[in-house]
Amino acid sequence: MTVQSDLKKAIASAQSAKGTYLMNAESTEDQSAKDRYQQMASDIEKHLEYLNSRLQYLSSSYGQSYE
C-alpha cells in the first residue's frame, strides 16, 4: 500500500467524521453540544486541508506511486 493510498483513506475517514459532526450539530437542540460539534467539524476541516495539501505535494513531487 502506498503513502498516497493511505492518505486518501485518511481523507475519506476525516470527511466522514466531519459529516457526522455536522449532522449531530443539526439534530441536537442542546446549544452547548451543537457548538462543540461545530467546533469539531471545524477542527477536522483543518486536518483535511493539511492531508489534501500533503497528498497534492506527493502526487506532484513523486508521481502516482510514492511509497
LINRA-V208831 format. One record per backbone hydrogen bond with DSSP energy under -1.0 kcal/mol. CO is the residue of the C=O (numbers start at 1). NH is the residue of the N-H. Records with the same first field share a line. If there is no record, write none. Layout:
CO->NH / NH
//
This chain:
2->6
3->7
4->8
5->9
6->10
7->11
8->12
9->13
10->14
11->15
12->16
13->17
14->18
15->19
16->20
17->21
18->22
19->23
20->24
21->25
22->26
23->27
30->34
31->35
32->36
33->37
34->38
35->39
36->40
37->41
38->42
39->43
40->44
41->45
42->46
43->47
44->48
45->49
46->50
47->51
48->52
49->53
50->54
51->55
52->56
53->57
54->58
55->59
56->60
57->61
58->62
//
